[in-house]
Each structure stands twice: as C-alpha cells, then as structure tokens.
Amino acid sequence: MIVTTTDSVDGRRVVEYLGMVSGDAILGANIFKDLFAGIRDIVGGRSAAYEAELRKAKNIAMQEMLDEAEALGAHAVVAVDLDYETVQVGQGGGMLMVSANGTAVRLG
C-alpha cells in the first residue's frame, strides 16, 4: 500500500476518499532504560533504548493505520501525520505515545 505525507500520489488520481484512518501505540518505558537514558543524557550521546522504543511504537501505530485502511479497500493512505507524546507516570517513569493518522483513498 502506498503511504505518503503529501495529499496526493504523483502520477495517480484519487477517485474516492474513504475517510480518516488512524493507529495508536502506547508503550511503557522500563525504569532501567529510563535510568540508563538519564545517565547517557548527562554524559552525552544518543539513547539507543529510547530510540528503539520510539521506532517500535511508530511501527505499531503505522501498522494499525494501514490495517484500518486495508479493511476499507484503500489503495493508499495520504496526508499521513505522526505525533509523538510522552506522559510522565509517577516518579519512576513514563509512557511513550505515537499516533499515526491519514486519509484512506482509492486510486485510479
């Protein structure tokens, strides 16, 4: 399935808009990953643990969005937008949230 952040697919004509589709993922960040990420932030560098969790959440949200589009008979999802949020939970950690939203379309 074609997925694009633009509102059209180059060289193809949108013949039917099937509606908005979305997918969400909320993943807990392990307290040990939080600790090591904090240490890494102090000494500099990238936090591989958080990057892996963000990538995992993005993939889940995108797949849920594509599954919803496929169920509608879409050929593509256009105007895709990814939103990332963190929610602090108590004193020990947080949650990573990723939302994928777009418009399911049929192409001619």
Sequence and secondary structure as in RCSB ss.txt:
>XXXX:A:sequence
MIVTTTDSVDGRRVVEYLGMVSGDAILGANIFKDLFAGIRDIVGGRSAAYEAELRKAKNIAMQEMLDEAEALGAH
AVVAVDLDYETVQVGQGGGMLMVSANGTAVRLG
>XXXX:A:secstr
 EE SSSS TT  EEEEEEEEEEEEEEE  HHHHHHHHHHHHH S  HHHHHHHHHHHHHHHHHHHHHHHHTT S
EEEEEEEEEEEEEETTTEEEEEEEEEEEEEEE 
